């Protein structure tokens, strides 16, 4: 009887050890992190969009400079005009200055909104790729490096995620 009791307790002990070992193995987390700034800056869509934005900004500056030149030319001519014509040109200059201010405000707002929309779109795309990568590679947690105080390089997934993003980006 005593022998059966000790066998029983031995089996209970072994079962608990097995359960504890399997629980410890199943609770090991697979963790990684990414440098979101690097991914965003080196993502081909971001690079391409920066070029588009730069061109739009250059076009805007050219249009603005043309309007400024028109106003400056009218201001130079005004002193050579007769009083009656001078008043008309002065009024036109004021209208042109107001139009320039409206143009500036409208274009800057458009550029800022387009940039913000594109940034949001790119960040959502990055998030989607990170999530898909995490699921495919069985990661439990992938963090942004900004929330880390320290992360070993072996946990850095930045280049892998960037490669995934750029592989999916349309080729030019």
C-alpha positions in Angstrom: 0.0 0.0 0.0 2.8 2.4 0.9 4.5 1.5 -2.3 1.4 2.3 -4.3 1.1 5.6 -2.6 4.7 6.6 -3.3 4.2 5.5 -7.0 1.1 7.6 -7.1 2.9 10.7 -5.8 5.9 10.1 -8.1 3.5 10.0 -11.1 1.8 13.2 -9.9 5.2 14.8 -9.5 6.3 13.8 -13.0 3.1 15.0 -14.5 3.4 18.3 -12.8 7.0 18.6 -14.1 5.9 17.8 -17.6 3.0 20.3 -17.5 5.3 23.0 -16.1 8.0 22.3 -18.7 5.4 22.4 -21.6 3.8 25.5 -20.1 7.2 27.2 -19.9 8.0 26.2 -23.5 4.6 27.4 -24.8 4.9 30.7 -22.9 8.3 31.7 -24.5 7.6 34.8 -26.5 9.1 35.5 -29.9 9.8 39.2 -29.9 11.3 41.7 -32.4 11.4 45.4 -33.1 11.6 47.7 -36.1 13.0 51.1 -36.6 9.9 52.8 -38.1 11.8 55.9 -39.2 14.3 53.9 -41.2 11.6 51.8 -42.8 9.5 54.9 -43.6 12.5 56.8 -45.1 13.9 53.9 -47.1 10.6 52.5 -48.3 10.5 52.9 -52.1 7.0 54.4 -52.0 8.2 57.1 -49.7 11.2 57.9 -51.9 9.0 58.0 -55.0 6.4 60.2 -53.3 9.1 62.6 -52.0 10.1 63.1 -55.7 6.5 63.8 -56.6 6.1 66.2 -53.7 9.3 68.0 -54.5 8.1 68.5 -58.1 4.8 69.8 -56.9 6.6 72.2 -54.6 8.8 73.4 -57.4 5.8 74.0 -59.6 4.1 75.9 -56.8 7.2 78.1 -56.2 7.4 78.8 -59.9 3.8 79.9 -60.1 4.3 82.0 -57.0 7.4 83.6 -58.3 5.5 84.5 -61.5 2.8 86.2 -59.5 5.3 88.1 -57.4 7.2 89.2 -60.5 3.9 90.5 -62.0 3.2 92.5 -58.8 6.8 93.9 -58.7 6.7 94.9 -62.3 3.4 96.8 -61.8 4.9 98.5 -58.7 7.9 99.6 -60.8 5.6 101.0 -63.6 3.3 102.8 -61.2 5.5 105.8 -60.7 5.6 106.4 -64.5 1.9 106.6 -64.9 -0.5 109.5 -64.7 -2.5 109.9 -61.6 -5.7 108.4 -63.0 -3.9 105.3 -64.3 -1.8 105.1 -61.1 -5.0 104.6 -59.0 -6.2 101.8 -61.3 -2.9 100.0 -61.2 -2.6 100.5 -57.4 -6.0 98.9 -57.0 -5.0 96.0 -59.3 -1.8 95.6 -57.3 -3.8 95.2 -54.1 -6.0 92.7 -55.8 -3.0 90.8 -57.0 -1.4 90.8 -53.6 -4.6 89.4 -52.1 -4.7 86.8 -54.8 -1.1 85.9 -54.0 -1.9 85.5 -50.4 -4.9 83.3 -51.2 -2.9 81.3 -53.7 -0.1 80.7 -51.0 -2.6 79.6 -48.4 -4.5 77.3 -50.8 -1.4 75.6 -52.2 0.3 75.2 -48.8 -2.9 73.7 -47.4 -3.2 71.3 -50.4 0.5 70.2 -50.2 0.2 69.7 -46.4 -3.0 67.7 -46.7 -1.7 65.6 -49.6 1.5 64.9 -47.7 -0.4 64.0 -44.5 -2.7 61.7 -46.4 0.2 59.9 -48.1 2.1 59.6 -44.9 -1.0 58.0 -43.3 -1.4 55.6 -46.3 2.3 54.6 -46.1 2.2 54.0 -42.4 -0.9 51.9 -42.6 0.8 49.9 -45.4 3.9 49.4 -43.2 1.7 48.3 -40.3 0.0 45.8 -42.5 3.3 44.3 -43.7 4.7 44.1 -40.2 1.5 42.4 -39.0 1.6 39.9 -41.9 5.3 39.2 -41.3 4.6 38.7 -37.6 1.9 36.2 -38.3 3.9 34.4 -41.0 7.1 34.1 -38.9 5.1 33.4 -35.7 6.2 36.5 -33.7 4.2 37.3 -30.6 5.2 40.9 -30.3 6.9 43.4 -32.7 7.6 46.8 -31.2 8.5 50.1 -32.6 12.1 51.0 -31.6 10.9 54.3 -30.1 9.3 52.4 -27.1 12.5 50.5 -26.4 15.3 51.5 -24.1 17.4 48.7 -25.4 17.0 46.0 -28.0 19.7 43.5 -29.1 20.5 43.7 -32.8 19.4 40.0 -33.1 15.8 41.2 -32.4 15.9 44.0 -35.0 13.6 43.2 -37.9 13.9 46.5 -39.7 15.8 45.3 -42.8 13.6 42.2 -43.2 10.4 44.3 -43.1 12.0 46.9 -45.4 12.9 44.2 -47.9 9.3 42.8 -47.8 7.9 46.3 -48.4 10.2 47.1 -51.2 9.7 43.7 -52.8 6.0 44.4 -53.0 6.4 47.9 -54.3 5.8 48.4 -58.0 9.1 48.6 -60.0 9.9 51.7 -62.1 
